[in-house]
Amino acid sequence: MKKTIYQIMVIVCSLSITSFLYGQNTQISNLNYDRSSFSFHYAEFSPGTSYSKQIYDMIGVPEKFDDNTITNNVIKLNSSLLPIDQDVRPILEKAMREQKVANHILASILLDAEGVPTIEKLAQRGEYNASDTDYLIAKSTQEGVSVLKQYGLENMLSRIYFMVVIPYSFNYEYNSEERCYGYKTIYKELIYRIDLKNLLNTNFWDLFWWEGTNPEKVEEFMNYPFPIKCEHIKTGSLFAPKENYSVSDIQYKTLSQIVSNGLLSFSQINEDLQVKNSVFSVSPIASKIGKKEGLRVDDLFKVTENRQRSDGSVEVEKVGHVRVKRVAENRQLSTGDSEMSLFYKAPSRSVKKGMTLIEVPEVGTMTGVEIGYRGDFIPFNDSDRIYYVGLTIEQITHVWKGNRVAMSYNYIQNLEHGGYLNMITAEVKQEIQMNILSIVPGIGIGYAFNKAAGQKTYGGTASLKIAINLGKYFQINAGPRYYYFLGAPLNGLYMSAGIRLFGF
């Protein structure tokens, strides 16, 4: 009775707002960012590793994905431990069918607490404002599943993924590289997609849409062999020093890193997981994505434009790259006037309203080389001619726009009196990027040594570079660098030049 009254109230409300919402219909139908959904699962051989379900439950789905987490997230494999290089998919997929993993995930999305099909969760997950959501739910009571196709809600059903992490070991041992004791986890992770394409194109809704409580239909739903497809497999190992951390802390950090590594590597090859949206405005460049999609300052996006050829076909052309300048707080129901994230060119040609931004998943590490020379023609130096050549690795911090930390190894040679030094420096840089041109000040500390001669000294460095950006990573830069090390002949002002070659 209560459900009938609720449905009548929803229909009445929908009729009262229909004329307003049809005026908003452009907003509903023009959306072009379809969020993917994820859940994390863990498979264990018999006997299992030392990881507990309590630790598994602590790993949350990132905000850029809709959350399909189910209560029973541990898959028991009816097998003793297999070699890490053996294909585990036949055993794993058999166990997932028996435990109805895909069925439980789909039920969490499509069935309400009473086992009745509903589009409520899909409508709430779409990029719609609060009124749009009410309208879609109300409209579904009249038009059924046609609402799913009419407003693109069905698209989300083709983007349902889940990750299975299999810890093969969790052992306390000595690590010769780290020179300490700690815990090593050998693991395999697999990413699956619930492959509903054929069903959605044929009889999915005939089979799995019904009105009211129907135990027989629920049983059919929960026993249906929904197809799954393995999209990605990654094998690896992680070592965590014991230090002052508890075993639980180490397991949580290790699993978090395993999940993050898997999502990153899969995102780099699968566009479904890459955040995409239109350029909403320019000057500054802005788009309606933000913290809900997991954006961070300095995240990288590719800008593309659809162009029509003379024969009428459409080609996608890359315009350039932009990075996030400011992240919008959009983790709430949209009002239709949500805050927008801002971007800066890095570098790019002219960006226009309506172009598409596509996330470029990256670790944020860039590698390059630098050379420097000092001589008496440079002011404030003595007559010794010294040069250095080095390798530099930079890391994007995501703390604020353009902030970088860098580690460098330099080989320094005195051309006047012979002798050399090895130098390791750590530097903080601030890249002020203005599209193709950048200004990059930096300051750091270092350690110089020559083991053969028994020399070692500490000091600091400061630099100022003018850079030309010729691609998302490729950069040519030049400018002065000053070194001051205690009692070292290398002190002075150098003219330096560098090339940033690649990133990942």
TIVEX-950198 format. One record per residue (C-alpha): residue number from 1; residue in three letters; x, y, z. Coordinates in steps of 0.5 Angstrom, whole numbers, padded with zeros to 4 digits. Example, Ala and Ser with C-alpha at 12.3 -4.5 7.8 and 13.67 -1.06 7.14 Angstrom:
BEGIN
<rec 1, "ala", <0025, -0009, 0016>>,
<rec 2, "ser", <0027, -0002, 0014>>,
END
This chain:
BEGIN
<rec 1, "met", <0000, 0000, 0000>>,
<rec 2, "lys", <0006, 0005, 0002>>,
<rec 3, "lys", <0009, 0003, -0005>>,
<rec 4, "thr", <0003, 0005, -0009>>,
<rec 5, "ile", <0002, 0011, -0005>>,
<rec 6, "tyr", <0009, 0013, -0006>>,
<rec 7, "gln", <0009, 0011, -0014>>,
<rec 8, "ile", <0002, 0016, -0014>>,
<rec 9, "met", <0006, 0022, -0011>>,
<rec 10, "val", <0012, 0021, -0016>>,
<rec 11, "ile", <0007, 0021, -0022>>,
<rec 12, "val", <0004, 0027, -0019>>,
<rec 13, "cys", <0010, 0031, -0018>>,
<rec 14, "ser", <0013, 0029, -0025>>,
<rec 15, "leu", <0007, 0032, -0028>>,
<rec 16, "ser", <0008, 0038, -0024>>,
<rec 17, "ile", <0015, 0039, -0026>>,
<rec 18, "thr", <0015, 0036, -0033>>,
<rec 19, "ser", <0014, 0043, -0037>>,
<rec 20, "phe", <0020, 0046, -0033>>,
<rec 21, "leu", <0024, 0040, -0034>>,
<rec 22, "tyr", <0023, 0039, -0042>>,
<rec 23, "gly", <0026, 0046, -0042>>,
<rec 24, "gln", <0032, 0043, -0039>>,
<rec 25, "asn", <0032, 0037, -0044>>,
<rec 26, "thr", <0038, 0040, -0047>>,
<rec 27, "gln", <0042, 0039, -0041>>,
<rec 28, "ile", <0040, 0032, -0040>>,
<rec 29, "ser", <0041, 0030, -0047>>,
<rec 30, "asn", <0047, 0033, -0049>>,
<rec 31, "leu", <0052, 0030, -0043>>,
<rec 32, "asn", <0058, 0026, -0046>>,
<rec 33, "tyr", <0061, 0024, -0040>>,
<rec 34, "asp", <0059, 0017, -0038>>,
<rec 35, "arg", <0062, 0015, -0031>>,
<rec 36, "ser", <0065, 0008, -0030>>,
<rec 37, "ser", <0063, 0004, -0024>>,
<rec 38, "phe", <0068, -0001, -0020>>,
<rec 39, "ser", <0068, -0006, -0014>>,
<rec 40, "phe", <0074, -0009, -0011>>,
<rec 41, "his", <0075, -0017, -0010>>,
<rec 42, "tyr", <0080, -0021, -0007>>,
<rec 43, "ala", <0081, -0028, -0008>>,
<rec 44, "glu", <0085, -0033, -0004>>,
<rec 45, "phe", <0088, -0040, -0005>>,
<rec 46, "ser", <0087, -0045, 0001>>,
<rec 47, "pro", <0090, -0044, 0005>>,
<rec 48, "gly", <0090, -0036, 0005>>,
<rec 49, "thr", <0095, -0031, 0006>>,
<rec 50, "ser", <0095, -0027, 0012>>,
<rec 51, "tyr", <0091, -0022, 0009>>,
<rec 52, "ser", <0084, -0021, 0013>>,
<rec 53, "lys", <0077, -0019, 0010>>,
<rec 54, "gln", <0078, -0013, 0015>>,
<rec 55, "ile", <0084, -0010, 0011>>,
<rec 56, "tyr", <0080, -0012, 0005>>,
<rec 57, "asp", <0074, -0008, 0007>>,
<rec 58, "met", <0079, -0002, 0008>>,
<rec 59, "ile", <0080, -0001, 0001>>,
<rec 60, "gly", <0075, 0004, -0002>>,
<rec 61, "val", <0073, 0005, -0009>>,
<rec 62, "pro", <0076, 0012, -0012>>,
<rec 63, "glu", <0071, 0018, -0013>>,
<rec 64, "lys", <0072, 0018, -0020>>,
<rec 65, "phe", <0068, 0011, -0021>>,
<rec 66, "asp", <0061, 0010, -0018>>,
<rec 67, "asp", <0062, 0005, -0013>>,
<rec 68, "asn", <0059, -0002, -0014>>,
<rec 69, "thr", <0062, -0005, -0007>>,
<rec 70, "ile", <0058, -0012, -0005>>,
<rec 71, "thr", <0059, -0015, 0002>>,
<rec 72, "asn", <0062, -0021, 0000>>,
<rec 73, "asn", <0068, -0019, -0003>>,
<rec 74, "val", <0073, -0025, -0002>>,
<rec 75, "ile", <0073, -0031, -0007>>,
<rec 76, "lys", <0075, -0037, -0004>>,
<rec 77, "leu", <0079, -0041, -0010>>,
<rec 78, "asn", <0078, -0049, -0009>>,
<rec 79, "ser", <0085, -0050, -0010>>,
<rec 80, "ser", <0092, -0050, -0007>>,
<rec 81, "leu", <0097, -0045, -0009>>,
<rec 82, "leu", <0099, -0045, -0016>>,
<rec 83, "pro", <0105, -0042, -0019>>,
<rec 84, "ile", <0105, -0035, -0020>>,
<rec 85, "asp", <0106, -0036, -0028>>,
<rec 86, "gln", <0100, -0041, -0029>>,
<rec 87, "asp", <0094, -0038, -0032>>,
<rec 88, "val", <0089, -0037, -0026>>,
<rec 89, "arg", <0083, -0035, -0030>>,
<rec 90, "pro", <0080, -0042, -0031>>,
<rec 91, "ile", <0080, -0043, -0023>>,
<rec 92, "leu", <0078, -0036, -0021>>,
<rec 93, "glu", <0072, -0035, -0026>>,
<rec 94, "lys", <0069, -0042, -0024>>,
<rec 95, "ala", <0069, -0039, -0017>>,
<rec 96, "met", <0066, -0033, -0019>>,
<rec 97, "arg", <0061, -0036, -0023>>,
<rec 98, "glu", <0059, -0041, -0017>>,
<rec 99, "gln", <0059, -0035, -0012>>,
<rec 100, "lys", <0055, -0031, -0017>>,
<rec 101, "val", <0060, -0025, -0017>>,
<rec 102, "ala", <0057, -0021, -0023>>,
<rec 103, "asn", <0050, -0023, -0021>>,
<rec 104, "his", <0051, -0019, -0014>>,
<rec 105, "ile", <0054, -0013, -0017>>,
<rec 106, "leu", <0048, -0012, -0022>>,
<rec 107, "ala", <0043, -0013, -0017>>,
<rec 108, "ser", <0046, -0008, -0013>>,
<rec 109, "ile", <0045, -0003, -0019>>,
<rec 110, "leu", <0039, -0005, -0021>>,
<rec 111, "leu", <0034, -0008, -0016>>,
<rec 112, "asp", <0032, -0005, -0010>>,
<rec 113, "ala", <0031, -0007, -0003>>,
<rec 114, "glu", <0025, -0011, -0004>>,
<rec 115, "gly", <0028, -0014, -0011>>,
<rec 116, "val", <0024, -0010, -0016>>,
<rec 117, "pro", <0028, -0007, -0022>>,
<rec 118, "thr", <0029, 0001, -0021>>,
<rec 119, "ile", <0033, 0006, -0025>>,
<rec 120, "glu", <0034, 0010, -0019>>,
<rec 121, "lys", <0041, 0009, -0018>>,
<rec 122, "leu", <0043, 0009, -0025>>,
<rec 123, "ala", <0039, 0016, -0025>>,
<rec 124, "gln", <0043, 0019, -0019>>,
<rec 125, "arg", <0049, 0016, -0022>>,
<rec 126, "gly", <0048, 0020, -0028>>,
<rec 127, "glu", <0051, 0027, -0029>>,
<rec 128, "tyr", <0044, 0030, -0028>>,
<rec 129, "asn", <0041, 0035, -0023>>,
<rec 130, "ala", <0037, 0034, -0018>>,
<rec 131, "ser", <0030, 0036, -0021>>,
<rec 132, "asp", <0033, 0032, -0027>>,
<rec 133, "thr", <0034, 0025, -0023>>,
<rec 134, "asp", <0027, 0026, -0020>>,
<rec 135, "tyr", <0024, 0027, -0027>>,
<rec 136, "leu", <0027, 0021, -0030>>,
<rec 137, "ile", <0025, 0016, -0024>>,
<rec 138, "ala", <0018, 0019, -0025>>,
<rec 139, "lys", <0018, 0018, -0032>>,
<rec 140, "ser", <0020, 0011, -0031>>,
<rec 141, "thr", <0014, 0009, -0028>>,
<rec 142, "gln", <0010, 0011, -0034>>,
<rec 143, "glu", <0015, 0009, -0040>>,
<rec 144, "gly", <0019, 0003, -0036>>,
<rec 145, "val", <0026, 0002, -0039>>,
<rec 146, "ser", <0025, 0006, -0045>>,
<rec 147, "val", <0028, 0012, -0041>>,
<rec 148, "leu", <0034, 0008, -0040>>,
<rec 149, "lys", <0036, 0008, -0047>>,
<rec 150, "gln", <0032, 0015, -0048>>,
<rec 151, "tyr", <0037, 0019, -0044>>,
<rec 152, "gly", <0043, 0015, -0044>>,
<rec 153, "leu", <0043, 0011, -0037>>,
<rec 154, "glu", <0044, 0004, -0041>>,
<rec 155, "asn", <0051, 0007, -0043>>,
<rec 156, "met", <0053, 0006, -0035>>,
<rec 157, "leu", <0051, -0002, -0036>>,
<rec 158, "ser", <0057, -0003, -0041>>,
<rec 159, "arg", <0062, 0000, -0036>>,
<rec 160, "ile", <0061, -0004, -0030>>,
<rec 161, "tyr", <0068, -0007, -0028>>,
<rec 162, "phe", <0071, -0010, -0022>>,
<rec 163, "met", <0078, -0012, -0020>>,
<rec 164, "val", <0080, -0018, -0017>>,
<rec 165, "val", <0087, -0018, -0013>>,
<rec 166, "ile", <0090, -0025, -0011>>,
<rec 167, "pro", <0096, -0024, -0006>>,
<rec 168, "tyr", <0100, -0030, -0007>>,
<rec 169, "ser", <0104, -0029, -0001>>,
<rec 170, "phe", <0106, -0024, 0005>>,
<rec 171, "asn", <0112, -0026, 0008>>,
<rec 172, "tyr", <0117, -0023, 0013>>,
<rec 173, "glu", <0124, -0023, 0010>>,
<rec 174, "tyr", <0131, -0019, 0009>>,
<rec 175, "asn", <0131, -0015, 0003>>,
<rec 176, "ser", <0138, -0014, 0000>>,
<rec 177, "glu", <0136, -0007, -0004>>,
<rec 178, "glu", <0133, -0004, 0002>>,
<rec 179, "arg", <0138, -0007, 0007>>,
<rec 180, "cys", <0132, -0008, 0012>>,
<rec 181, "tyr", <0127, -0013, 0014>>,
<rec 182, "gly", <0120, -0012, 0012>>,
<rec 183, "tyr", <0114, -0016, 0009>>,
<rec 184, "lys", <0114, -0018, 0001>>,
<rec 185, "thr", <0107, -0019, -0002>>,
<rec 186, "ile", <0107, -0023, -0009>>,
<rec 187, "tyr", <0101, -0021, -0012>>,
<rec 188, "lys", <0097, -0022, -0019>>,
<rec 189, "glu", <0091, -0017, -0020>>,
<rec 190, "leu", <0086, -0018, -0026>>,
<rec 191, "ile", <0081, -0013, -0028>>,
<rec 192, "tyr", <0074, -0016, -0031>>,
<rec 193, "arg", <0068, -0012, -0035>>,
<rec 194, "ile", <0061, -0015, -0034>>,
<rec 195, "asp", <0060, -0016, -0042>>,
<rec 196, "leu", <0052, -0014, -0043>>,
<rec 197, "lys", <0053, -0012, -0050>>,
<rec 198, "asn", <0050, -0017, -0053>>,
<rec 199, "leu", <0044, -0018, -0048>>,
<rec 200, "leu", <0043, -0010, -0048>>,
<rec 201, "asn", <0042, -0011, -0056>>,
<rec 202, "thr", <0037, -0017, -0055>>,
<rec 203, "asn", <0033, -0019, -0049>>,
<rec 204, "phe", <0036, -0016, -0043>>,
<rec 205, "trp", <0030, -0012, -0041>>,
<rec 206, "asp", <0025, -0018, -0043>>,
<rec 207, "leu", <0029, -0022, -0038>>,
<rec 208, "phe", <0030, -0017, -0033>>,
<rec 209, "trp", <0025, -0012, -0032>>,
<rec 210, "trp", <0019, -0014, -0028>>,
<rec 211, "glu", <0014, -0010, -0024>>,
<rec 212, "gly", <0013, -0011, -0017>>,
<rec 213, "thr", <0015, -0017, -0012>>,
<rec 214, "asn", <0017, -0023, -0016>>,
<rec 215, "pro", <0021, -0028, -0013>>,
<rec 216, "glu", <0021, -0033, -0019>>,
<rec 217, "lys", <0024, -0027, -0023>>,
<rec 218, "val", <0029, -0025, -0017>>,
<rec 219, "glu", <0032, -0032, -0017>>,
<rec 220, "glu", <0032, -0032, -0025>>,
<rec 221, "phe", <0036, -0026, -0024>>,
<rec 222, "met", <0041, -0029, -0019>>,
<rec 223, "asn", <0042, -0035, -0023>>,
<rec 224, "tyr", <0043, -0032, -0030>>,
<rec 225, "pro", <0050, -0034, -0032>>,
<rec 226, "phe", <0052, -0026, -0034>>,
<rec 227, "pro", <0058, -0026, -0039>>,
<rec 228, "ile", <0065, -0023, -0036>>,
<rec 229, "lys", <0071, -0021, -0040>>,
<rec 230, "cys", <0078, -0021, -0037>>,
<rec 231, "glu", <0081, -0014, -0040>>,
<rec 232, "his", <0087, -0013, -0036>>,
<rec 233, "ile", <0092, -0018, -0032>>,
<rec 234, "lys", <0098, -0015, -0028>>,
<rec 235, "thr", <0103, -0019, -0024>>,
<rec 236, "gly", <0108, -0016, -0019>>,
<rec 237, "ser", <0111, -0016, -0012>>,
<rec 238, "leu", <0111, -0010, -0007>>,
<rec 239, "phe", <0116, -0010, -0001>>,
<rec 240, "ala", <0114, -0005, 0005>>,
<rec 241, "pro", <0120, -0004, 0011>>,
<rec 242, "lys", <0118, -0006, 0018>>,
<rec 243, "glu", <0120, 0000, 0021>>,
<rec 244, "asn", <0115, 0003, 0026>>,
<rec 245, "tyr", <0109, 0001, 0022>>,
<rec 246, "ser", <0104, -0005, 0025>>,
<rec 247, "val", <0103, -0011, 0020>>,
<rec 248, "ser", <0096, -0008, 0019>>,
<rec 249, "asp", <0098, -0001, 0017>>,
<rec 250, "ile", <0103, -0005, 0012>>,
<rec 251, "gln", <0098, -0009, 0009>>,
<rec 252, "tyr", <0093, -0003, 0008>>,
<rec 253, "lys", <0099, 0001, 0005>>,
<rec 254, "thr", <0101, -0005, 0000>>,
<rec 255, "leu", <0094, -0007, -0002>>,
<rec 256, "ser", <0092, 0001, -0003>>,
<rec 257, "gln", <0099, 0001, -0008>>,
<rec 258, "ile", <0097, -0005, -0011>>,
<rec 259, "val", <0090, -0003, -0013>>,
<rec 260, "ser", <0093, 0004, -0015>>,
<rec 261, "asn", <0098, 0001, -0020>>,
<rec 262, "gly", <0093, -0003, -0023>>,
<rec 263, "leu", <0088, 0002, -0024>>,
<rec 264, "leu", <0093, 0007, -0027>>,
<rec 265, "ser", <0096, 0001, -0032>>,
<rec 266, "phe", <0089, 0000, -0034>>,
<rec 267, "ser", <0087, 0007, -0035>>,
<rec 268, "gln", <0093, 0008, -0040>>,
<rec 269, "ile", <0090, 0003, -0045>>,
<rec 270, "asn", <0082, 0003, -0043>>,
<rec 271, "glu", <0079, 0010, -0045>>,
<rec 272, "asp", <0073, 0008, -0041>>,
<rec 273, "leu", <0077, 0009, -0035>>,
<rec 274, "gln", <0079, 0016, -0037>>,
<rec 275, "val", <0075, 0022, -0035>>,
<rec 276, "lys", <0072, 0026, -0041>>,
<rec 277, "asn", <0068, 0032, -0042>>,
<rec 278, "ser", <0067, 0038, -0046>>,
<rec 279, "val", <0071, 0045, -0046>>,
<rec 280, "phe", <0065, 0049, -0043>>,
<rec 281, "ser", <0069, 0056, -0043>>,
<rec 282, "val", <0075, 0059, -0045>>,
<rec 283, "ser", <0079, 0065, -0042>>,
<rec 284, "pro", <0080, 0061, -0037>>,
<rec 285, "ile", <0079, 0054, -0040>>,
<rec 286, "ala", <0074, 0051, -0036>>,
<rec 287, "ser", <0070, 0044, -0035>>,
<rec 288, "lys", <0065, 0041, -0031>>,
<rec 289, "ile", <0069, 0036, -0028>>,
<rec 290, "gly", <0072, 0036, -0021>>,
<rec 291, "lys", <0074, 0032, -0015>>,
<rec 292, "lys", <0068, 0027, -0016>>,
<rec 293, "glu", <0072, 0025, -0022>>,
<rec 294, "gly", <0078, 0025, -0018>>,
<rec 295, "leu", <0082, 0031, -0021>>,
<rec 296, "arg", <0088, 0034, -0018>>,
<rec 297, "val", <0092, 0040, -0019>>,
<rec 298, "asp", <0097, 0039, -0025>>,
<rec 299, "asp", <0093, 0032, -0028>>,
<rec 300, "leu", <0094, 0032, -0035>>,
<rec 301, "phe", <0089, 0032, -0041>>,
<rec 302, "lys", <0089, 0032, -0048>>,
<rec 303, "val", <0085, 0037, -0052>>,
<rec 304, "thr", <0081, 0034, -0059>>,
<rec 305, "glu", <0077, 0037, -0064>>,
<rec 306, "asn", <0072, 0033, -0069>>,
<rec 307, "arg", <0073, 0036, -0076>>,
<rec 308, "gln", <0069, 0034, -0082>>,
<rec 309, "arg", <0073, 0032, -0088>>,
<rec 310, "ser", <0071, 0034, -0095>>,
<rec 311, "asp", <0068, 0027, -0096>>,
<rec 312, "gly", <0064, 0028, -0090>>,
<rec 313, "ser", <0067, 0024, -0086>>,
<rec 314, "val", <0069, 0026, -0079>>,
<rec 315, "glu", <0076, 0026, -0076>>,
<rec 316, "val", <0079, 0027, -0069>>,
<rec 317, "glu", <0085, 0032, -0069>>,
<rec 318, "lys", <0089, 0033, -0063>>,
<rec 319, "val", <0090, 0040, -0061>>,
<rec 320, "gly", <0095, 0040, -0055>>,
<rec 321, "his", <0095, 0038, -0048>>,
<rec 322, "val", <0092, 0042, -0042>>,
<rec 323, "arg", <0094, 0041, -0034>>,
<rec 324, "val", <0089, 0042, -0028>>,
<rec 325, "lys", <0090, 0049, -0025>>,
<rec 326, "arg", <0084, 0049, -0020>>,
<rec 327, "val", <0080, 0043, -0018>>,
<rec 328, "ala", <0072, 0044, -0017>>,
<rec 329, "glu", <0069, 0042, -0011>>,
<rec 330, "asn", <0063, 0038, -0015>>,
<rec 331, "arg", <0062, 0032, -0010>>,
<rec 332, "gln", <0054, 0034, -0009>>,
<rec 333, "leu", <0048, 0033, -0013>>,
<rec 334, "ser", <0048, 0038, -0019>>,
<rec 335, "thr", <0044, 0044, -0019>>,
<rec 336, "gly", <0045, 0045, -0026>>,
<rec 337, "asp", <0050, 0051, -0024>>,
<rec 338, "ser", <0056, 0047, -0021>>,
<rec 339, "glu", <0063, 0050, -0020>>,
<rec 340, "met", <0068, 0048, -0026>>,
<rec 341, "ser", <0075, 0046, -0026>>,
<rec 342, "leu", <0080, 0051, -0029>>,
<rec 343, "phe", <0086, 0049, -0034>>,
<rec 344, "tyr", <0092, 0052, -0037>>,
<rec 345, "lys", <0095, 0050, -0044>>,
<rec 346, "ala", <0101, 0045, -0043>>,
<rec 347, "pro", <0102, 0046, -0049>>,
<rec 348, "ser", <0097, 0047, -0054>>,
<rec 349, "arg", <0094, 0051, -0060>>,
<rec 350, "ser", <0088, 0055, -0059>>,
<rec 351, "val", <0083, 0051, -0055>>,
<rec 352, "lys", <0075, 0053, -0056>>,
<rec 353, "lys", <0069, 0052, -0053>>,
<rec 354, "gly", <0066, 0045, -0055>>,
<rec 355, "met", <0072, 0041, -0056>>,
<rec 356, "thr", <0074, 0035, -0052>>,
<rec 357, "leu", <0078, 0034, -0046>>,
<rec 358, "ile", <0081, 0027, -0045>>,
<rec 359, "glu", <0085, 0025, -0039>>,
<rec 360, "val", <0092, 0022, -0040>>,
<rec 361, "pro", <0093, 0018, -0034>>,
<rec 362, "glu", <0101, 0019, -0032>>,
<rec 363, "val", <0105, 0017, -0026>>,
<rec 364, "gly", <0108, 0024, -0026>>,
<rec 365, "thr", <0115, 0023, -0027>>,
<rec 366, "met", <0119, 0026, -0033>>,
<rec 367, "thr", <0126, 0025, -0034>>,
<rec 368, "gly", <0132, 0029, -0038>>,
<rec 369, "val", <0139, 0031, -0038>>,
<rec 370, "glu", <0143, 0038, -0036>>,
<rec 371, "ile", <0150, 0040, -0038>>,
<rec 372, "gly", <0153, 0046, -0035>>,
<rec 373, "tyr", <0160, 0050, -0036>>,
<rec 374, "arg", <0163, 0056, -0032>>,
<rec 375, "gly", <0169, 0060, -0034>>,
<rec 376, "asp", <0172, 0067, -0033>>,
<rec 377, "phe", <0168, 0070, -0038>>,
<rec 378, "ile", <0162, 0069, -0034>>,
<rec 379, "pro", <0162, 0074, -0028>>,
<rec 380, "phe", <0164, 0072, -0021>>,
<rec 381, "asn", <0168, 0066, -0023>>,
<rec 382, "asp", <0175, 0065, -0022>>,
<rec 383, "ser", <0179, 0062, -0028>>,
<rec 384, "asp", <0178, 0055, -0027>>,
<rec 385, "arg", <0174, 0052, -0033>>,
<rec 386, "ile", <0169, 0047, -0030>>,
<rec 387, "tyr", <0163, 0043, -0033>>,
<rec 388, "tyr", <0158, 0038, -0031>>,
<rec 389, "val", <0153, 0033, -0034>>,
<rec 390, "gly", <0148, 0030, -0031>>,
<rec 391, "leu", <0141, 0026, -0031>>,
<rec 392, "thr", <0135, 0029, -0028>>,
<rec 393, "ile", <0128, 0026, -0026>>,
<rec 394, "glu", <0123, 0030, -0024>>,
<rec 395, "gln", <0116, 0029, -0020>>,
<rec 396, "ile", <0110, 0033, -0021>>,
<rec 397, "thr", <0107, 0034, -0013>>,
<rec 398, "his", <0100, 0036, -0015>>,
<rec 399, "val", <0101, 0040, -0009>>,
<rec 400, "trp", <0100, 0047, -0013>>,
<rec 401, "lys", <0100, 0049, -0020>>,
<rec 402, "gly", <0107, 0047, -0023>>,
<rec 403, "asn", <0110, 0045, -0017>>,
<rec 404, "arg", <0116, 0040, -0018>>,
<rec 405, "val", <0121, 0036, -0014>>,
<rec 406, "ala", <0127, 0033, -0018>>,
<rec 407, "met", <0133, 0029, -0016>>,
<rec 408, "ser", <0139, 0029, -0020>>,
<rec 409, "tyr", <0146, 0026, -0021>>,
<rec 410, "asn", <0152, 0030, -0024>>,
<rec 411, "tyr", <0159, 0029, -0026>>,
<rec 412, "ile", <0163, 0035, -0025>>,
<rec 413, "gln", <0170, 0035, -0029>>,
<rec 414, "asn", <0175, 0041, -0028>>,
<rec 415, "leu", <0179, 0042, -0034>>,
<rec 416, "glu", <0184, 0047, -0031>>,
<rec 417, "his", <0187, 0042, -0026>>,
<rec 418, "gly", <0184, 0035, -0027>>,
<rec 419, "gly", <0180, 0032, -0022>>,
<rec 420, "tyr", <0173, 0030, -0022>>,
<rec 421, "leu", <0167, 0030, -0017>>,
<rec 422, "asn", <0160, 0026, -0017>>,
<rec 423, "met", <0154, 0030, -0014>>,
<rec 424, "ile", <0147, 0028, -0012>>,
<rec 425, "thr", <0142, 0034, -0011>>,
<rec 426, "ala", <0135, 0034, -0009>>,
<rec 427, "glu", <0131, 0041, -0012>>,
<rec 428, "val", <0124, 0044, -0011>>,
<rec 429, "lys", <0122, 0047, -0018>>,
<rec 430, "gln", <0116, 0052, -0019>>,
<rec 431, "glu", <0115, 0051, -0027>>,
<rec 432, "ile", <0111, 0058, -0029>>,
<rec 433, "gln", <0108, 0055, -0035>>,
<rec 434, "met", <0105, 0060, -0040>>,
<rec 435, "asn", <0103, 0055, -0046>>,
<rec 436, "ile", <0110, 0054, -0050>>,
<rec 437, "leu", <0114, 0059, -0046>>,
<rec 438, "ser", <0116, 0057, -0038>>,
<rec 439, "ile", <0120, 0060, -0033>>,
<rec 440, "val", <0123, 0055, -0028>>,
<rec 441, "pro", <0126, 0058, -0022>>,
<rec 442, "gly", <0129, 0052, -0017>>,
<rec 443, "ile", <0133, 0051, -0010>>,
<rec 444, "gly", <0136, 0045, -0007>>,
<rec 445, "ile", <0141, 0042, -0003>>,
<rec 446, "gly", <0147, 0037, -0005>>,
<rec 447, "tyr", <0152, 0032, -0003>>,
<rec 448, "ala", <0159, 0032, -0008>>,
<rec 449, "phe", <0164, 0026, -0007>>,
<rec 450, "asn", <0170, 0023, -0010>>,
<rec 451, "lys", <0171, 0016, -0006>>,
<rec 452, "ala", <0178, 0015, -0010>>,
<rec 453, "ala", <0181, 0022, -0007>>,
<rec 454, "gly", <0177, 0021, 0000>>,
<rec 455, "gln", <0173, 0028, -0002>>,
<rec 456, "lys", <0166, 0029, 0000>>,
<rec 457, "thr", <0162, 0036, 0002>>,
<rec 458, "tyr", <0155, 0039, 0002>>,
<rec 459, "gly", <0152, 0045, 0000>>,
<rec 460, "gly", <0146, 0048, -0004>>,
<rec 461, "thr", <0144, 0050, -0011>>,
<rec 462, "ala", <0140, 0055, -0014>>,
<rec 463, "ser", <0137, 0056, -0022>>,
<rec 464, "leu", <0133, 0060, -0026>>,
<rec 465, "lys", <0131, 0057, -0033>>,
<rec 466, "ile", <0127, 0059, -0039>>,
<rec 467, "ala", <0124, 0054, -0043>>,
<rec 468, "ile", <0121, 0052, -0049>>,
<rec 469, "asn", <0115, 0047, -0049>>,
<rec 470, "leu", <0115, 0043, -0055>>,
<rec 471, "gly", <0110, 0037, -0053>>,
<rec 472, "lys", <0107, 0035, -0047>>,
<rec 473, "tyr", <0114, 0032, -0044>>,
<rec 474, "phe", <0119, 0035, -0049>>,
<rec 475, "gln", <0122, 0041, -0047>>,
<rec 476, "ile", <0129, 0045, -0048>>,
<rec 477, "asn", <0131, 0050, -0043>>,
<rec 478, "ala", <0137, 0054, -0041>>,
<rec 479, "gly", <0139, 0059, -0036>>,
<rec 480, "pro", <0144, 0060, -0030>>,
<rec 481, "arg", <0145, 0056, -0024>>,
<rec 482, "tyr", <0149, 0057, -0018>>,
<rec 483, "tyr", <0153, 0052, -0014>>,
<rec 484, "tyr", <0156, 0053, -0007>>,
<rec 485, "phe", <0159, 0047, -0003>>,
<rec 486, "leu", <0163, 0048, 0003>>,
<rec 487, "gly", <0171, 0048, 0001>>,
<rec 488, "ala", <0169, 0046, -0006>>,
<rec 489, "pro", <0173, 0048, -0012>>,
<rec 490, "leu", <0166, 0047, -0016>>,
<rec 491, "asn", <0163, 0054, -0013>>,
<rec 492, "gly", <0161, 0059, -0018>>,
<rec 493, "leu", <0156, 0061, -0023>>,
<rec 494, "tyr", <0155, 0056, -0029>>,
<rec 495, "met", <0151, 0057, -0036>>,
<rec 496, "ser", <0147, 0051, -0036>>,
<rec 497, "ala", <0142, 0048, -0042>>,
<rec 498, "gly", <0138, 0042, -0041>>,
<rec 499, "ile", <0133, 0037, -0045>>,
<rec 500, "arg", <0127, 0034, -0042>>,
<rec 501, "leu", <0126, 0028, -0046>>,
<rec 502, "phe", <0120, 0024, -0044>>,
<rec 503, "gly", <0115, 0022, -0038>>,
<rec 504, "phe", <0110, 0017, -0036>>,
END
